[in-house]
Amino acid sequence: MDGMSLLTITVLAVFVGFEVVSKVSSTLHTPLMSGANAIHGIILVGAIIVAGQAADPWVLAVALLAVVLATANLVGGFVVTDRMLEMFRGRQRPPSNAGEGGGARESGSAREVKGSGVAGDPGVLGGTGAAGIRKGRPQ
């Protein structure tokens, strides 16, 4: 193939790749990145093999550049995947008191006393109502 054909294929691959990746939802981004990391690992192994068999100095230079770029891409992919997984994990909640019924509990700057959860139990902040719900949370 001549140089113009290779350039045309590269430009078309860039446009198609951009369109495909930009349409991926955030839910599918992490599995897609994991698959891409595996592919970049294969590319890195191939670049190392080519660098090891290079006879000309310019081929060796290009192969070593490919090793450096593939390594950076592989490490960056793992960093991005780890950050995406952190987003899906959410925030850690502090452990709640295991005891039911009365007892004191710290909540922010105010101290509140847990009621029994029975309808009509006034508690501290105004009662639970007929449905047994206090402050918008089920007991």
NUTOR-590591 format. One record per residue: x, y, z of N, C-alpha, C in turn; residue in one letter. Coordinates in steps of 0.001 Angstrom, whole numbers, plus 500000, padded with zeros to 6 digits. Each point is the difference from the previous one (the first is absolute). Example, Ala and Ser with C-alpha at 12.3 -4.5 7.8 and 13.67 -1.06 7.14 Angstrom:
2
{nu = 513190	nv = 494310	nw = 507800	cau = 499110	cav = 501190	caw = 500000	cu = 500900	cv = 501200	cw = 500000	aa = a}
{nu = 499650	nv = 501050	nw = 499280	cau = 500820	cav = 501190	caw = 500060	cu = 499230	cv = 501090	cw = 500730	aa = s}
***
This chain:
139
{nu = 500847	nv = 498815	nw = 500000	cau = 499153	cav = 501185	caw = 500000	cu = 500885	cv = 501238	cw = 500000	aa = m}
{nu = 499537	nv = 500989	nw = 499307	cau = 500756	cav = 501245	caw = 499962	cu = 499651	cv = 500880	cw = 501207	aa = d}
{nu = 500740	nv = 501063	nw = 500178	cau = 499855	cav = 500877	caw = 501158	cu = 498648	cv = 500688	cw = 500073	aa = g}
{nu = 499433	nv = 500353	nw = 498849	cau = 498712	cav = 500693	caw = 499983	cu = 498873	cv = 499083	cw = 500487	aa = m}
{nu = 500037	nv = 498735	nw = 499629	cau = 498992	cav = 499040	caw = 500465	cu = 500100	cv = 499795	cw = 501509	aa = s}
{nu = 501207	nv = 499878	nw = 500522	cau = 500189	cav = 499836	caw = 501433	cu = 499513	cv = 501224	cw = 500770	aa = l}
{nu = 500271	nv = 501197	nw = 499469	cau = 499535	cav = 501237	caw = 500639	cu = 498479	cv = 500080	cw = 499984	aa = l}
{nu = 499373	nv = 499601	nw = 498895	cau = 498539	cav = 500014	caw = 499903	cu = 499375	cv = 499036	cw = 501006	aa = t}
{nu = 500556	nv = 498814	nw = 500117	cau = 499484	cav = 499017	caw = 500960	cu = 500154	cv = 500517	cw = 501428	aa = i}
{nu = 501129	nv = 500630	nw = 500307	cau = 500227	cav = 500537	caw = 501344	cu = 499001	cv = 501096	cw = 500336	aa = t}
{nu = 499778	nv = 500915	nw = 499074	cau = 499053	cav = 501101	caw = 500240	cu = 498581	cv = 499455	cw = 500183	aa = v}
{nu = 499593	nv = 499058	nw = 499162	cau = 498668	cav = 499408	caw = 500150	cu = 499869	cv = 499248	cw = 501332	aa = l}
{nu = 501060	nv = 499304	nw = 500410	cau = 499964	cav = 499283	caw = 501284	cu = 499869	cv = 500969	cw = 501164	aa = a}
{nu = 500645	nv = 501155	nw = 499916	cau = 499886	cav = 501008	caw = 501062	cu = 498573	cv = 500507	cw = 500097	aa = v}
{nu = 499380	nv = 500325	nw = 498874	cau = 498624	cav = 500500	caw = 500017	cu = 499012	cv = 498944	cw = 500507	aa = f}
{nu = 500124	nv = 498778	nw = 499518	cau = 499093	cav = 498939	caw = 500443	cu = 500201	cv = 499723	cw = 501483	aa = v}
{nu = 501247	nv = 499927	nw = 500460	cau = 500275	cav = 499770	caw = 501413	cu = 499443	cv = 501093	cw = 500878	aa = g}
{nu = 500131	nv = 501257	nw = 499578	cau = 499462	cav = 501109	caw = 500782	cu = 498483	cv = 499916	cw = 500100	aa = f}
{nu = 499337	nv = 499691	nw = 498907	cau = 498532	cav = 499905	caw = 500013	cu = 499524	cv = 498842	cw = 500872	aa = e}
{nu = 500680	nv = 498869	nw = 499929	cau = 499585	cav = 498841	caw = 500798	cu = 500205	cv = 500271	cw = 501485	aa = v}
{nu = 501154	nv = 500515	nw = 500389	cau = 500306	cav = 500224	caw = 501411	cu = 499146	cv = 501121	cw = 500578	aa = v}
{nu = 499703	nv = 501019	nw = 499230	cau = 499205	cav = 501112	caw = 500536	cu = 498548	cv = 499593	cw = 500255	aa = s}
{nu = 499524	nv = 498933	nw = 499399	cau = 498617	cav = 499552	caw = 500196	cu = 499856	cv = 499000	cw = 501142	aa = k}
{nu = 501097	nv = 499616	nw = 500672	cau = 499951	cav = 499019	caw = 501079	cu = 499465	cv = 500673	cw = 501262	aa = v}
{nu = 499039	nv = 499343	nw = 500657	cau = 499459	cav = 500553	caw = 501237	cu = 501012	cv = 499828	cw = 501122	aa = s}
{nu = 499826	nv = 500775	nw = 501074	cau = 500953	cav = 499923	caw = 501107	cu = 499942	cv = 498650	cw = 500707	aa = s}
{nu = 498872	nv = 499317	nw = 499932	cau = 499883	cav = 498685	caw = 500630	cu = 500874	cv = 498976	cw = 499289	aa = t}
{nu = 500126	nv = 500109	nw = 498697	cau = 500796	cav = 499045	caw = 499233	cu = 501455	cv = 500421	cw = 499850	aa = l}
{nu = 500347	nv = 501183	nw = 500496	cau = 501357	cav = 500498	caw = 499807	cu = 501037	cv = 499148	cw = 500717	aa = h}
{nu = 499725	nv = 499575	nw = 501226	cau = 500976	cav = 499224	caw = 500762	cu = 500283	cv = 498640	cw = 499372	aa = t}
{nu = 498979	nv = 499224	nw = 499597	cau = 500320	cav = 498735	caw = 499317	cu = 500728	cv = 500214	cw = 498672	aa = p}
{nu = 499660	nv = 501067	nw = 499296	cau = 500687	cav = 500297	caw = 498747	cu = 501470	cv = 500321	cw = 500256	aa = l}
{nu = 500274	nv = 500761	nw = 501064	cau = 501388	cav = 500324	caw = 500331	cu = 500775	cv = 498747	cw = 500404	aa = m}
{nu = 499354	nv = 499080	nw = 500696	cau = 500685	cav = 498769	caw = 500385	cu = 500392	cv = 499190	cw = 498769	aa = s}
{nu = 499114	nv = 499919	nw = 499038	cau = 500330	cav = 499314	caw = 498748	cu = 501098	cv = 500704	cw = 499231	aa = g}
{nu = 499967	nv = 501327	nw = 500001	cau = 501042	cav = 500767	caw = 499321	cu = 501351	cv = 499814	cw = 500678	aa = a}
{nu = 499998	nv = 499879	nw = 501335	cau = 501260	cav = 499755	caw = 500713	cu = 500607	cv = 498669	cw = 499593	aa = n}
{nu = 499180	nv = 498985	nw = 499803	cau = 500514	cav = 498704	caw = 499555	cu = 500608	cv = 500116	cw = 498605	aa = a}
{nu = 499346	nv = 500735	nw = 499130	cau = 500530	cav = 500198	caw = 498639	cu = 501315	cv = 500768	cw = 500048	aa = i}
{nu = 500096	nv = 501011	nw = 500865	cau = 501245	cav = 500766	caw = 500099	cu = 501134	cv = 499149	cw = 500565	aa = h}
{nu = 499659	nv = 499040	nw = 500850	cau = 501024	cav = 499075	caw = 500481	cu = 500571	cv = 499157	cw = 498866	aa = g}
{nu = 499134	nv = 499560	nw = 499092	cau = 500450	cav = 499228	caw = 498833	cu = 500853	cv = 500875	cw = 499081	aa = i}
{nu = 499590	nv = 501258	nw = 499831	cau = 500780	cav = 500931	caw = 499171	cu = 501385	cv = 500218	cw = 500601	aa = i}
{nu = 500063	nv = 500107	nw = 501333	cau = 501282	cav = 500195	caw = 500672	cu = 500913	cv = 498793	cw = 499778	aa = l}
{nu = 499462	nv = 498799	nw = 500103	cau = 500807	cav = 498795	caw = 499757	cu = 500499	cv = 499983	cw = 498549	aa = v}
{nu = 499136	nv = 500349	nw = 499064	cau = 500419	cav = 500050	caw = 498588	cu = 501086	cv = 501031	cw = 499757	aa = g}
{nu = 499890	nv = 501158	nw = 500641	cau = 501022	cav = 501040	caw = 499833	cu = 501335	cv = 499551	cw = 500581	aa = a}
{nu = 499967	nv = 499271	nw = 501111	cau = 501239	cav = 499491	caw = 500582	cu = 500642	cv = 498958	cw = 499088	aa = i}
{nu = 499185	nv = 499148	nw = 499388	cau = 500530	cav = 498987	caw = 499076	cu = 500632	cv = 500668	cw = 498777	aa = i}
{nu = 499322	nv = 501012	nw = 499459	cau = 500554	cav = 500706	caw = 498834	cu = 501299	cv = 500703	cw = 500374	aa = v}
{nu = 500046	nv = 500618	nw = 501198	cau = 501225	cav = 500683	caw = 500429	cu = 501143	cv = 499005	cw = 500176	aa = a}
{nu = 499695	nv = 498795	nw = 500452	cau = 501044	cav = 498998	caw = 500188	cu = 500553	cv = 499451	cw = 498702	aa = g}
{nu = 499237	nv = 500045	nw = 498917	cau = 500443	cav = 499459	caw = 498715	cu = 500409	cv = 501076	cw = 499009	aa = q}
{nu = 500050	nv = 501249	nw = 500445	cau = 500319	cav = 501101	caw = 499082	cu = 501464	cv = 499938	cw = 499578	aa = a}
{nu = 500232	nv = 500141	nw = 498677	cau = 501355	cav = 499984	caw = 499462	cu = 500489	cv = 501414	cw = 499695	aa = a}
{nu = 499111	nv = 500840	nw = 499523	cau = 500373	cav = 501382	caw = 499673	cu = 499800	cv = 500900	cw = 501225	aa = d}
{nu = 500837	nv = 501026	nw = 500122	cau = 499856	cav = 500896	caw = 501149	cu = 498681	cv = 500773	cw = 500002	aa = p}
{nu = 499507	nv = 500372	nw = 498828	cau = 498742	cav = 500765	caw = 499971	cu = 498813	cv = 499119	cw = 500358	aa = w}
{nu = 500032	nv = 498713	nw = 499637	cau = 498946	cav = 499064	caw = 500387	cu = 500032	cv = 499792	cw = 501517	aa = v}
{nu = 501202	nv = 499909	nw = 500564	cau = 500137	cav = 499862	caw = 501446	cu = 499454	cv = 501237	cw = 500717	aa = l}
{nu = 500281	nv = 501193	nw = 499466	cau = 499513	cav = 501242	caw = 500612	cu = 498477	cv = 500062	cw = 499971	aa = a}
{nu = 499413	nv = 499636	nw = 498871	cau = 498536	cav = 500017	caw = 499887	cu = 499389	cv = 498936	cw = 500913	aa = v}
{nu = 500624	nv = 498839	nw = 500089	cau = 499492	cav = 498931	caw = 500863	cu = 500088	cv = 500399	cw = 501468	aa = a}
{nu = 501085	nv = 500634	nw = 500396	cau = 500122	cav = 500454	caw = 501383	cu = 498994	cv = 501109	cw = 500312	aa = l}
{nu = 499746	nv = 500863	nw = 499041	cau = 498958	cav = 501014	caw = 500175	cu = 498636	cv = 499331	cw = 500156	aa = l}
{nu = 499764	nv = 498941	nw = 499232	cau = 498739	cav = 499256	caw = 500122	cu = 499893	cv = 499348	cw = 501373	aa = a}
{nu = 501113	nv = 499486	nw = 500537	cau = 499977	cav = 499404	caw = 501340	cu = 499649	cv = 501062	cw = 501042	aa = v}
{nu = 500607	nv = 501167	nw = 499898	cau = 499734	cav = 501068	caw = 500972	cu = 498543	cv = 500453	cw = 499917	aa = v}
{nu = 499495	nv = 500217	nw = 498795	cau = 498619	cav = 500460	caw = 499839	cu = 498997	cv = 498930	cw = 500434	aa = l}
{nu = 500272	nv = 498753	nw = 499679	cau = 499091	cav = 498918	caw = 500414	cu = 499986	cv = 499849	cw = 501514	aa = a}
{nu = 501163	nv = 500168	nw = 500636	cau = 500059	cav = 499928	caw = 501458	cu = 499204	cv = 501129	cw = 500626	aa = t}
{nu = 500170	nv = 501217	nw = 499493	cau = 499255	cav = 501143	caw = 500525	cu = 498499	cv = 499807	cw = 499809	aa = a}
{nu = 499604	nv = 499464	nw = 498875	cau = 498582	cav = 499766	caw = 499726	cu = 499438	cv = 498924	cw = 500922	aa = n}
{nu = 500765	nv = 498948	nw = 500238	cau = 499559	cav = 498916	caw = 500871	cu = 499844	cv = 500483	cw = 501440	aa = l}
{nu = 500984	nv = 500710	nw = 500513	cau = 499935	cav = 500509	caw = 501373	cu = 498879	cv = 501019	cw = 500142	aa = v}
{nu = 499874	nv = 500893	nw = 499032	cau = 498913	cav = 500988	caw = 500036	cu = 498627	cv = 499351	cw = 499966	aa = g}
{nu = 499861	nv = 498916	nw = 499250	cau = 498730	cav = 499288	caw = 499952	cu = 499631	cv = 499396	cw = 501339	aa = g}
{nu = 500990	nv = 499444	nw = 500696	cau = 499720	cav = 499446	caw = 501324	cu = 499654	cv = 501098	cw = 501001	aa = f}
{nu = 500644	nv = 501147	nw = 499904	cau = 499695	cav = 501113	caw = 500907	cu = 498570	cv = 500490	cw = 499772	aa = v}
{nu = 499615	nv = 500155	nw = 498739	cau = 498644	cav = 500461	caw = 499690	cu = 498965	cv = 498965	cw = 500456	aa = v}
{nu = 500278	nv = 498723	nw = 499776	cau = 499075	cav = 498954	caw = 500431	cu = 499836	cv = 500006	cw = 501510	aa = t}
{nu = 501094	nv = 500178	nw = 500722	cau = 499922	cav = 500044	caw = 501459	cu = 499174	cv = 501190	cw = 500477	aa = d}
{nu = 500167	nv = 501141	nw = 499364	cau = 499208	cav = 501183	caw = 500377	cu = 498523	cv = 499796	cw = 499694	aa = r}
{nu = 499704	nv = 499360	nw = 498884	cau = 498596	cav = 499740	caw = 499679	cu = 499379	cv = 499040	cw = 501012	aa = m}
{nu = 500736	nv = 498982	nw = 500410	cau = 499481	cav = 499075	caw = 500997	cu = 499787	cv = 500692	cw = 501340	aa = l}
{nu = 500857	nv = 500947	nw = 500346	cau = 499801	cav = 500774	caw = 501235	cu = 498693	cv = 500785	cw = 499937	aa = e}
{nu = 499643	nv = 500508	nw = 498834	cau = 498752	cav = 500748	caw = 499862	cu = 498800	cv = 499087	cw = 500220	aa = m}
{nu = 500084	nv = 498753	nw = 499541	cau = 498876	cav = 499082	caw = 500148	cu = 499873	cv = 499457	cw = 501418	aa = f}
{nu = 501095	nv = 499974	nw = 500755	cau = 499940	cav = 499497	caw = 501371	cu = 499198	cv = 500915	cw = 500906	aa = r}
{nu = 500030	nv = 501277	nw = 499784	cau = 499267	cav = 500942	caw = 500835	cu = 500746	cv = 500277	cw = 501290	aa = g}
{nu = 499361	nv = 500757	nw = 500853	cau = 500616	cav = 500383	caw = 501262	cu = 499734	cv = 498930	cw = 501045	aa = r}
{nu = 500955	nv = 499826	nw = 500883	cau = 499854	cav = 499056	caw = 501096	cu = 499152	cv = 500644	cw = 501088	aa = q}
{nu = 498984	nv = 499299	nw = 500468	cau = 499157	cav = 500514	caw = 501069	cu = 500543	cv = 499521	cw = 501336	aa = r}
{nu = 499925	nv = 500859	nw = 501014	cau = 500446	cav = 499538	caw = 501318	cu = 499050	cv = 498943	cw = 500525	aa = p}
{nu = 500500	nv = 499054	nw = 500797	cau = 499129	cav = 498941	caw = 500512	cu = 498947	cv = 500591	cw = 500939	aa = p}
{nu = 498765	nv = 499494	nw = 499884	cau = 498917	cav = 500483	caw = 500848	cu = 499956	cv = 499178	cw = 501274	aa = s}
{nu = 499292	nv = 500540	nw = 501001	cau = 499844	cav = 499277	caw = 501264	cu = 499152	cv = 498761	cw = 499757	aa = n}
{nu = 500419	nv = 498887	nw = 500574	cau = 499286	cav = 498749	caw = 499772	cu = 498776	cv = 499880	cw = 500892	aa = a}
{nu = 499958	nv = 500719	nw = 501123	cau = 498901	cav = 499859	caw = 500955	cu = 498724	cv = 500638	cw = 499501	aa = g}
{nu = 498892	nv = 499323	nw = 500188	cau = 498689	cav = 500558	caw = 499683	cu = 499429	cv = 500616	cw = 501265	aa = e}
{nu = 498991	nv = 500801	nw = 499885	cau = 499351	cav = 500584	caw = 501162	cu = 500734	cv = 501246	cw = 500448	aa = g}
{nu = 499950	nv = 500268	nw = 501315	cau = 500575	cav = 501230	caw = 500537	cu = 501511	cv = 499994	cw = 499908	aa = g}
{nu = 500575	nv = 501128	nw = 500275	cau = 501439	cav = 500142	caw = 499946	cu = 500356	cv = 501321	cw = 499371	aa = g}
{nu = 501173	nv = 500476	nw = 500263	cau = 500418	cav = 501289	caw = 499454	cu = 500926	cv = 499762	cw = 498820	aa = a}
{nu = 499950	nv = 500919	nw = 499063	cau = 500834	cav = 499902	caw = 498806	cu = 500375	cv = 501412	cw = 499579	aa = r}
{nu = 501253	nv = 500189	nw = 499574	cau = 500444	cav = 501298	caw = 499517	cu = 499639	cv = 500103	cw = 498521	aa = e}
{nu = 499420	nv = 501109	nw = 499609	cau = 499638	cav = 500221	caw = 498608	cu = 500383	cv = 501417	cw = 499639	aa = s}
{nu = 501154	nv = 500172	nw = 499325	cau = 500446	cav = 501335	caw = 499654	cu = 500347	cv = 500763	cw = 501268	aa = g}
{nu = 499455	nv = 501211	nw = 500146	cau = 500290	cav = 500783	caw = 501187	cu = 498933	cv = 499826	cw = 501071	aa = s}
{nu = 498857	nv = 499420	nw = 499657	cau = 498915	cav = 499837	caw = 500973	cu = 499994	cv = 498576	cw = 500519	aa = a}
{nu = 499577	nv = 499828	nw = 501229	cau = 499888	cav = 498678	caw = 500589	cu = 498534	cv = 499638	cw = 500015	aa = r}
{nu = 499681	nv = 498783	nw = 499499	cau = 498607	cav = 499596	caw = 499982	cu = 499847	cv = 498662	cw = 500692	aa = e}
{nu = 498827	nv = 499776	nw = 500557	cau = 499699	cav = 498755	caw = 500680	cu = 499088	cv = 499200	cw = 499108	aa = v}
{nu = 500386	nv = 498732	nw = 499729	cau = 499187	cav = 499151	caw = 499141	cu = 498752	cv = 499581	cw = 500753	aa = k}
{nu = 498863	nv = 500083	nw = 499329	cau = 498746	cav = 499555	caw = 500590	cu = 499822	cv = 498512	cw = 499796	aa = g}
{nu = 498874	nv = 499487	nw = 500414	cau = 499757	cav = 498570	caw = 499899	cu = 499514	cv = 499590	cw = 498621	aa = s}
{nu = 499632	nv = 500955	nw = 499150	cau = 499498	cav = 499676	caw = 498675	cu = 498516	cv = 499696	cw = 499993	aa = g}
{nu = 499333	nv = 500124	nw = 501121	cau = 498568	cav = 499745	caw = 500094	cu = 499274	cv = 501272	cw = 499608	aa = v}
{nu = 498896	nv = 499861	nw = 499279	cau = 499228	cav = 501168	caw = 499596	cu = 499588	cv = 500790	cw = 501222	aa = a}
{nu = 500230	nv = 501299	nw = 499990	cau = 499624	cav = 500867	caw = 501097	cu = 501122	cv = 500237	cw = 500982	aa = g}
{nu = 501137	nv = 499276	nw = 499900	cau = 501131	cav = 500238	caw = 500890	cu = 500593	cv = 501356	cw = 499639	aa = d}
{nu = 500019	nv = 500954	nw = 500923	cau = 500409	cav = 501344	caw = 499633	cu = 501474	cv = 500129	cw = 499675	aa = p}
{nu = 500886	nv = 499186	nw = 500567	cau = 501419	cav = 500183	caw = 499754	cu = 500427	cv = 501387	cw = 500430	aa = g}
{nu = 501011	nv = 500558	nw = 499373	cau = 500473	cav = 501327	caw = 500357	cu = 499542	cv = 501033	cw = 498992	aa = v}
{nu = 499940	nv = 499620	nw = 498721	cau = 499774	cav = 500985	caw = 498950	cu = 498595	cv = 499947	cw = 499418	aa = l}
{nu = 498995	nv = 499689	nw = 500785	cau = 498656	cav = 500210	caw = 499506	cu = 499182	cv = 498774	cw = 499722	aa = g}
{nu = 500393	nv = 498819	nw = 500351	cau = 499134	cav = 498836	caw = 499844	cu = 500171	cv = 499301	cw = 498686	aa = g}
{nu = 499369	nv = 498818	nw = 499928	cau = 500175	cav = 499151	caw = 498836	cu = 498802	cv = 499985	cw = 499085	aa = t}
{nu = 498838	nv = 500375	nw = 500474	cau = 498811	cav = 499966	caw = 499152	cu = 499424	cv = 498606	cw = 499922	aa = g}
{nu = 498928	nv = 499843	nw = 499233	cau = 499270	cav = 498739	caw = 499944	cu = 500771	cv = 498908	cw = 499256	aa = a}
{nu = 500852	nv = 500360	nw = 499077	cau = 500698	cav = 499000	caw = 499195	cu = 501301	cv = 499529	cw = 500625	aa = a}
{nu = 500367	nv = 500534	nw = 501178	cau = 501237	cav = 499576	caw = 500623	cu = 501228	cv = 500582	cw = 499341	aa = g}
{nu = 499883	nv = 501180	nw = 499429	cau = 501124	cav = 500619	caw = 499293	cu = 500375	cv = 501280	cw = 500719	aa = i}
{nu = 501281	nv = 500163	nw = 500294	cau = 500478	cav = 501207	caw = 500643	cu = 501080	cv = 500633	cw = 499124	aa = r}
{nu = 499917	nv = 501276	nw = 499773	cau = 500975	cav = 500743	caw = 499199	cu = 500138	cv = 499442	cw = 498583	aa = k}
{nu = 498921	nv = 499460	nw = 499434	cau = 500022	cav = 499550	caw = 498612	cu = 500648	cv = 498657	cw = 499785	aa = g}
{nu = 500439	nv = 499291	nw = 501054	cau = 500645	cav = 498699	caw = 499837	cu = 499160	cv = 498936	cw = 500678	aa = r}
{nu = 499837	nv = 498823	nw = 499393	cau = 499277	cav = 498928	caw = 500669	cu = 500812	cv = 499481	cw = 501177	aa = p}
{nu = 499294	nv = 499572	nw = 501047	cau = 500676	cav = 499467	caw = 501206	cu = 500376	cv = 498567	cw = 499789	aa = q}
***
